Amino acid sequence: EQIRRKKREERLEKIRQNVQLKYAAKRKRCEEDEAKRLLQLSKEALSQGAGEDALDQLDHNEEELILAEYESDDEKKVVSGLEEDDDDDLEEEHVTKIYYCSRTHSQLSQFVREVQKSPFGKDTRLVTLGSRQNLCVNEEVRRLGALQLINDRCMEMQKNKHEKKSSEENEGKKRRVSRTVCPFYSFEQMQFLRDEVLVEVKDIEQLVSLGREAKACPYYGSRFAIPAAQLVVLPYQMLLHEPTRNAAGIKLKDQVVIIDEAHNLIDTITCIHSAEVSGSQLCCAHSQLSQYMERYRKRLKAKNLMYIKQILYLLEQFVAMLGGNVNQNPGCQAVSQTGTVLKSINDFLFQSQIDNINLFKLFGFVERYGGPASAVKTNKENQKVAGLQDFLLTLQQGSDKEAGTQSPPVEAEHDQLRAASPLMQIEGFLSALTNANQDGRVILNKQGTVAQSSLKFLLLNPAVHFAKVVEECRAVIIAGGTMQPVADFREQLLCCAGVDPARVVEFSCGDWTPVSCNMLWSLLQMDETGRILCNLCNVIPGGVVCFFPSYEYEKQVYGHWEKTGLLSRLAARKKIFQEPKKANQVEQVLVEYAKCIKRCSQTGGQMTGALLLSVVGGKMSEGINFSDDLGRCVIMVGMPYPNIKSPELQEKMTWLDKTMVREKGCIADDGNKQLSGPFILCFYPVDRQSHSPPEGLCKHRAPGPQVCTPCHLQQTAPVDQGEDPGESCLWISVC
């Protein structure tokens, strides 16, 4: 054991020295580039005439808003004389490793704890990756709450740290405004944290505690440990998004990837690479960017000015496609023809007259400069808005006063957290437009006003983004408890990604039950469902979780029960909680739900617990601990069939019909009749909820779960998907 520990320490010391040399070389190179850039800027400043004296008197905050020259393609290599191989030589070698991915951080923590208890826990170098929202230890940043605001603030504090040295050099020339830097972003301390992570397996909570003790950032410290780690645990959103994957330093070449809980993998890829921008965001971005251009026109490089004008032109055309004008208030512009229109990418580009613009170069420009543009309100800064947003806010307030208009009221949630820059949404939409024409559609959703209207990119072919993962990896394992129907999953993700069918090996254990049940949205059915729930709540103690197909149907049923008195009967035995639509309210509802159950179990009386009304695929369907009394019974009401009249669903089904060639009534590889698209889209979420209750639900000290079904379900039941709703079902799993 001592020999093994000594070898491990020697290996860690060698790795640490290599990393230090690498970053020292990079820092030296960056300093040289910065010195050259500053020298060039000083020469240009001296060459300018005295006619720009007014602009020269800009304060430091405004000076920082002037963009450095954007270099696209191979221009940067020509100027600097650097080659890509320079970075490759300094990169640390990645050992062969396994990337384990799951949907939520709680699922990842459960997996890490199992590794710790296993015989391999002591000898495995494991690192856990996560979002800043979970790993940040800076309380000033954590208080912001929203993930986008946390990301923006973190990037801004890093920028302040990088600029600290140059500001100190110019301190004699101009007094600088004190700017906050993150005390946890220290290279030496993060290297120390990296070594501690590799020595012993730690989950997210332990990693955060270690970061606080070591005064080091767990978010970046864990990334430093990736090359030497043997097992990397991360959310699969981080793996599936290529820019995020590259930023984290994840190298998939010849590695093994395990994607657990992959039943909604297709939907996740589609959501990650789809984008939507509203008319109000387009007009807001145009207003901010045009004011910025007018303010700093004479100080901007010609190439930067060209890109800014191109972005403004794009925004004008996007608003015009929605039937509006960027020079008018989007909330006051009525749309003449409302409705939803789907267009191919090429048709959208031609009709909006932007087909002559290189979107790839333009996206690169926005990606570089479209990040956080302002500081976020904090107590230390006395809630002062700084930077570009401060300047734009001043102009906006001035224009509002001149026009005599008042801004519309904003929700309380938005009063507490300032929204991110609209350019972030524009950046995502521009990135989506660079997809191939056949892989997506642009949806024009025209509502009453331009502000309410939106442009949305819908990804039809998720395989194009998953193909990069499959091509690089040595092996990819897609696992889940509810992967049926596997044939459609294999065709949409693997075959469309160019994977040889001979390389795909399918393994399954147990069986599954296809069900021919649609939800009858009738008052009689609501009454029957309410009576069954009342009977169950009378005999089942503790917590009961009831899943509905959608938020809309849950609201409809709740209102009907309230009118008929069924809700009061339920409330007599169980306190009723509803799943909130806003993510920041979920934790509060769960805490109140748990307190109510604990109080009822201790005091006794007529009320025996709580009833939680949730939604299939919602915020409480996964990653929630419903152990013991928190979840004695789970109830599935109906089948969440998608809206067959939805334009998005119709376009998706049309694309599937073209790409997935199959004849009516054909037989799949496993001998079962192939299921139609709407049933597949329905069965993915409901199969997870009915056959595999939320994790933690069956982690009971009591005997194993029992299952009772009010209606008889047969495996050979036909699928009824006519226009008229078929029979409904109520699935109940009692633990």
N, C-alpha and C positions, 0 to 999 in steps of 0.2 A: 504493500500500500504506500509506503514512504517513497519507494522508487518511482511508482506511478505518479505520485503527487509531484515529485521533483521534476520528472519529465514534462508534466503538464505546465509547471511554473516556467521551465526553460522555454517551452514552446510559446507560452503567452508573452514572455519577455521579448522573444524574437519577433513575434507579430507586432508587439507594441513599438519596437524600434523601427520596423519597416513602415508602420503607419505614420510615425512621427517624421521620418525622413520624407515620406510622400507629401504630407501637408506642409512641411517646411519648404519643400521645393515649389509647391503650388503657391504658397504665400509670397515667396520671393518673386515668382513670375508675375503674380497679380500686382505686386508693388511696382515692378518695372513697367508693366502695361499702364498702370495708373499714373506713374510719373510721366510717361510719354504723352498720355492723353492730356494731362494738366499742362504740360509744356506746349502742346499744340493749341490748346484753348487760350493760353496766355498770349501766344503769338497772334492768334486771330483777334483777340481782344485789342491788342495794340494796333492792329491794322485797321480797325474800325474808326470811322470818323467821329468828330465831336458832335455830330447830329444825334447821337444816341445817348447823350448825357442823362436824359430823363430815365431811360431804361437802365442805365448803369447804377442808378440809385435804388434799385429794388433791394428789399431787405433779404436776409439770408434764407428765410422760409420760402420766398418766391424764387430765389436763385436755384434752389434745389428742385423746383418743379420743371425746370427746362430740361428736356430730354437730351441725353447723349445721342450721337449719331447711330442710327440702326444699320447694322451690316448684315445683309442676307447672303444666302448661298455660300460661295467660297471667298467672299470679300474679306472676311475677318482673317482667314488664313494668309491671304496675300499681304495684308497690312502688317500682321504680327510676325509672319514667318514661322508660325507654329504648325505642327502637324498633329493629327489625331493620335498618332502612335506615342506622342509624348505622355499623354494621360494614361494610355494603356500600359506603358512601362512602369508607371508609378502605382497602378492599381494593385490592391492586395489580391492574392490568388484565393479563389473560392474553393473550399473543400466540397466534396460530394455531400449533398444534404437532401433532406426532405422538407418540402414546404407543405404544412398542414393548414388548410383554410376552412373556415366555417362562417356562418352568417353573422353572429353577434359576438360581442366581447364576453358575455357570460358563458356561452358555449365554449369559447377558447379557454376560459379560466377553468371550466370543468375538465377539459382535456388535459391541461397542464397539471392539475391536481392528480389526475390518474397517472400521469407520467411520473410524478413525484413518488407515488405509492408503489410503482412498479419496480422490479429488480434492476431496470436499466436507468433509474433516475439518478443514481450517483455518478455514472460514467457518461452521461449524455450532456452535450453542450447545447442547451436550448435557449432561444431568445424569443420573446414575445413582442410583436409589433402591434401598434394600435394608432388611433387618432390622437390629435392634440387634446381633444376634449377629455380623453381618458387618461392620458399620460402627462399632461402639463402639471407642473408643481408650483408655478408662479401664481399665487393667489390673486394678484392684480389682474392677470389675464383670465383666470378661471371664473372670476366673477362676471365676466361678460356673458357667459351662458351659451349663446348661439355658436355653433361650430364655425361658421363663416367669419364671425367677428373675432373669434379666438385665432383662427388662421391668419387673418389680416394683421392683428396686433402682434403676433409672434414674428411674422415676416418684417414688420416695421421695426421692431426692437432689434432684430438682427442687422437690419440696414443701418440703424443708429450706431451699433457696435462697430461695423466696418468703417463708418465715416468718422469715428471718434478721433482716429489718429490724424486724418487730414484736417479736421477742425481745430485740433490743438496746434498744428503748424501755422494756421492762419489766424490764431487768436490775437496776435498783435495788430493785424490789419483791421479786423472787424470783430466786434463782440458777438459771440455765439449764444443762441438760446439753449438753455440746458435741456437735454433730451434724455429720455429714459432708455436704458439698456437692460437686458435680462441678466440678472446676476447668476442664473443657472447655466447660461450658455458659455461655459468655460471649457476649452479644449482639454486641458489637463484633467479637470474633474470628470469630464465625460469619458476620457480614457480609463480613469479609475473605475467608473461605473461599468464600463464595458468589460473590464477584467473580472469584476465581481459577478456579472451576469453569466459569463462563460464558466466560472468555477462551480456554480450551484444553480439548479433549476429554480426559476422564480416565475410566479404568475404576475398578472398586471398589478394587483394590489401590493404585492411584495416589491415589485419593481418601482412603484411610485414611492413607497416608504423608503426604499434605498436611495432614491433620487433626492428626497428631502434631507435625509441624513448626510449624504455626500455633497449636497449643494450642487447637484449636477442634473442636467435635463434628461429624463428617461426617454423622451421622444427621439432625440438625436443620439443619445448614448446607446440605445438598443440597436440603432441602425449601424453604428460602428462595429457591432458584434456579429453582423450577418456573415461576413466572409469566413470566419472561423467556426461558425455554429454548424452543428450537425442536424438540428431540427429547428425550423423557423415556423412559428405559429402566428398567423395573421388573418384578418378578415378578408373574405375573398373579393370584396370590392377593391381592395388595394392590389390584389393580384390581377384582376381582370382589366383594370384601367392602365394602359401602357404608360402615360406620362407619370402617374403616381408610382408605378412599378419602377420606372427608371430613376425617379427622384429619390426613392428609398434605397437604391443601390441593389435591387434584387436582380440576380442573374439566373435565368432559367436554363441556360445551356447545359445539357446532359444531367439535369437534376430530376428529382421525382416530386410530383405534385399530387397531393391528396385533397380533393374538394369534398368535404363532408356536408351533410344537409343540403344536397344539391338538387332538391326537388324543384326549387324555383330559380335554378341557375339561368335558364333562358330569359326569364323575366328580368333578372338582375342585370344581365348584359344589355338587354334592350333599354332598361331605364338609365343605366350609366351613360350610354352613348346616344340617348335622345336628349333633346333640348327644347325649351319653350321660352319665348320672350313676349311680353305683353306690349300693347301699344303705348301705354304710359311709360314703360321702361325705355322704349325706343325714343320717344320724344324727350324724355329726361336726359338720356345719354347724348342726344343731338344737341340739346341746349347747353349742357355742361361742356361738351367738347368744342362747340363753336365759340363759346365765351373764352375758353382756354386758348384757342387758336388766335382770336382777336387780341388777346392780352399779350401773348408772347410771339406774335408772328415774326417780328424782326429779329428775335433771338433764336429761332428754330433753324436747324439745318434744312436745306432744300429738300432732302430726301424724306426727313421726318414730316415736313409740311405736306409733301405729296401724299404720304400715307394717311395723315390726318384728314386731308380733303377727300381721299377715297372712302374713308370710314364715314364721313359726313354724308357723302353721296349715297352710300349703301343704306344708311339710316333713313334718308329721305325716301328712297325707293321702297324700303320695307314698309314705311308708314303709308306710302301711296298705294301699295298693294292691299292695305287694309281699308282704303278709302278715305284717308285723312291727309292732313298737311302738318308738317313739323313746326310751322310758324304759328300755329294756333293751339289753344288749350285742348289736349286730347279728351278731357272729360266733358267738353262742351260740343265736340264734333260728333254729330249723329251719323251713323252708318246707314246708307240708303238700302242696301240689300244684305240682310242678315242670313246666316247659315254657315255651313261648313263645306269647304272645297278642298279636295286633295289634288296635289300636283306632283309630278316627278321633279327631281332636282333640276334637270336641264330645262324643263318647261318653266319652272319658277325663276331660274336665272335669266332666261331669255325674256320672259314677260316683265320682269323687274328691271331689265336693261342693265344688268351688271355682269353679263357673260364675258365682257372684255377685260375684267379685272382678275388679276392673279390672286385667288383667295388663299392660296398656300402661303405666299409671301406676306399678305395682309394679316393672316392669322398669326404668323410668326411675330409680326410687329405688335399686335394686340396682346399676344401671350407674354411678351417681354415687358410691356409697359402698362398693361391693363390690370395690374395687381392692386394691392391696397393703396389708396390714394390719400388717406388721411389717418390721423390719429383718432382713436375711439375715446369716448368720454370716460374719464376716471376721476376718482376723488382727489388724487394727488394733483391732477392737472386742473382742479377746480372746474371740471366739466367744460373745459375749453376745447372747441373744435379747431383743429389746426390743419395746415396744408391746403391742398387743392380744394377739398370740400368746403373749408372755411371761406376761401375766396369765392367759390361758386355760390355758397349759401348767401353771402353778402350781396352778390349781384342779384340773386333770385328774390331776396327780401326787398331789395330796392325796386326791382321791376314790379313786384306785387303792390308796393305802396303807390307807385306811379299809376298803375292801372286801377287801383282801388279795389282789388280783388282780395278775397280771403281764401286761404288754403282749406281744403275740405278736412273734416275731423278724421283723426286717425285712431285706430284701435289702441287699447291700453297696452297690449303686448308690444306694439311698434313704438310706443312712447318710451318704453324702457330700453329697448335695443334698437340702435340705429341700423337701418338696412344697409346691406353691402352695396358697393358701387354697381349701377346698372350695366357697366361695361363688362362685369363678370358674366352676366347672362348673354351679352352680345358675343363675348369670346366663345362661350359654349355653342352658340348657334352657328357662328362662323366655322368652328371646328366640325360641326355636324354636316355643313354644306360641302365639305371636302370629301365626303364619302362618295362611292361610286353611284351612278345614277340608278342602277337596278337594286341597290341595297337599302333604299329608304325613300320616304315620301315627305313632302312638306304640306302641312295642314294649315289652311287659312281659316281661322275660327272668327267669324265676324259677328259681334254682338251689338247691343244698342248703341254704344259709343266706341270711339277709337281706343280709349283707355281700357275698356273691357275686352276688346278684341285682342287676338294673339296670333303669333306664328309659332308653329311647333314642328320639329323634325321628328319623325317616327322611324326608328330603325326596324327594318323588316328582316334583315339577315344577320342574326347575331353571330353566325359562324365566321364572318370575316374578321372579327376581333378576337374570337376564341382560337382561330387558326394559328395566330402567332404564339400562343401558349403551347399548343399541341406540337408545332414544328420544332420548337427549341428543346422541349423536355425529353428526357429519356423515357419516362412513363408518366401517364396521367391516370389517376384513379378517381372516378366520379362515384361517390357513395351516398346513400341515403336510405332511410327506412321506407320511403314511399316514392319510388322512382317510376312506378307504372303510370302510363304505358311506355315501356322502354323503347319500342320500335320507333315511335315518333321522336323521342329524345335523341336516339342515335342518328336519325336522318337529319334533323334540324341542326345539330351541333357538330357531329363528327363527320358524316358523309359530305355535308356541304362545305366543311373545312378542308376537304381533300384527303381525309384519312382513309387508308385502304381498309375495306371491311374485314379482311383477313386478320388485321392487327387488333380488331376490337374483340375483347373477350368479355362475355357477360356472365355474371354469377349472381344468383339470388337464392334466398332461403325463405321458407314460408310461402304463403299465398296471399292473394288479394281478392277483393270482392267488388266487381263492377256492379253498379246500382243503376236501375232505370227509374230515377225519381227526380222529377222537376218540382219546383215549389209552387203550390197553388196559392196565389196571392188573393185569397178570399177571406171574407170576414169569418166564415164558419171555421176555416182552418186556423185563423188567429185565435178564435175562442177555444178550439180543441187543444192547441199548443199551450195556451194559458192554463187550462184545466189540468193538463198533464204536469206542467211545472208546479202548480199548487200542490198536487198530490205528492210529487217528489220532495218538495220543500217541507212538507209536513212530516216526512219520515227520515230525511237525510240531515244529519247534524253538520255544523261547520259551514264551509264555503261551497258554493255551487257556481260553476262557470258555464254560461250559455252562449254559444256562438251563433251569429246570424250571417246570412250571405253577404250583406252590405250594410253600410251606415244608413242608407235611405230606408231599407226595409226594417231595420231595427227601430228607427224613429217612427215608422208607420205602425209597427206592432205595439210599441210603447204607448203611442197616442190612443190606439184602439183599446188597449187594456185599461188605460186611465178613464176612458169614457164608460166602459162596461163594468167597472168595479173590480176587475180581476187584479189590477195593480194593488189595490188596497188589501186584498186577500193575501197576495204575495208579501206585501210589506209587513203584514202581521206576524209572519214567521221569519222572514229574511229582510234585512235592510238592503235596498236595491242601489247598486252602483252601475254607472254607464261608462263605457270606454270613451275617453275624450278624443277629439280629432286632432288637438294640438299636442305635439310630443312633449312639451315642457310641463304638461299637466298630468302625464301618466304616473309619474312617481308619487305625486300627492294622492291620487285616487287609490293607488296600491297600498300606500301607508294607511289611509283611512279604512280601506277594506280589511287589512290585517288587524288593525286595532279593534274594529267592530267584532270580528270573529273571536279574538282573544277575550274581549270583554264579555261576550255572550257565553263563552265556555266556562268562565270563572263565576259569573253571577247566576247563570241559569235563567229560568223564567220562560215566558211564551216565545220570545224571539230566540232562535237557535243559531243564528249565524248571519251570513250575507250572501246575496245573489249578485254576480257580476255579469252584466250583459256586454258581450264583446263581439268582434267582427272577424270573420275568416280572413286571414292574411293581414290583419291590422297590427296595431302597435303592441298588442298583448298576446299575439298568437305564438310568439317564440321568444326565448330568452328570459321568461318570467318564472320565478320560483313559486309554484303552487303546491308545495309539499305539505303532507299531513292535513291539518284542518283547513288549510287555505284552499284546497281543491279536492273535496270528497266526491264530487260528481262533475262530469263534463257532458254537456248536451249540445248536439249539433242539430240546428233547425234548418231543414231544407238543403238545397244544392245551389251554390252560387254561380248559376249560369250567367255568362256575360250578356250584355245587351246586344242582341242580334242586329239591331238597327244602327249601332254605332258605326260611323264611317271608318274609324280606326280598325275595328274588328273586321269589317267587310274588306278593307284593303289588305289586312293581314291574311285573311282566308284566301283572297284572290292570289296573293303571292305564294302561299303554301300550295294551292292547287297547281300553280305553274311549275314550281320547283320540286315538289315532292310528287312524282308521277306515281299514281296508283289508280286502279280501276275500282269501280263500285263493287263492294262485297269481296275484295281480295283478302287473302289470309296472310297474317303476319308470320314471322319466323317462329314464334312460339305456338302457333296453331290457333290463336284466338282471332276473332274477326276484328279488323282494324276499326278503330273508333273515329268518329268524325271530329272535326276541329273544335266546335263549340263544347263538346263533351270533354275533350282533352283539356281545354282551357279552364273548364269548370272543375275537373277532377283533380288537377294538380294541387290547388289549395285545400279542397275539402278532404282529400285523401290524407293529407298531413294532419288535419285537425281531428278527424274521426278515428282513424286507425292508430295514429301516434299522437296522443294528447300532448299538450305543451310540456316541455322538459321540466321535471320537478313534480309533475302531477302524480306520477306513479312512484315517487320516492317516499313511500309511506312506511311507518312502523307497523301498521296494521297488515293483515294478510293481503295477498295479491289482488289485483283488480278483477271485478266482475263486469260482464257486459250483458245488457238486456236491450232488445229491439222491439218496439211496439208493432212494427210491420215486418213481414217475412221477406228477407233479402235472399235472392238466389244468384249464384254466380253466372248462370246462363240467361239471366233476364235480359230481354232486348232493350235497346236504347230508344226511348221515345223522345223525339225532338221536333215535333210538329209545331206549328204556330201556336196552337192552343196548349196551355200548360198541362202537363200530365199529373200523375199522382205525386203527392208530397211525402216526405219521410221525416222521421225524427230519430236520430241516432243518439243513444245514450250509453256512456261508459261510466260505470260507477266504481270508484276506488275505495 
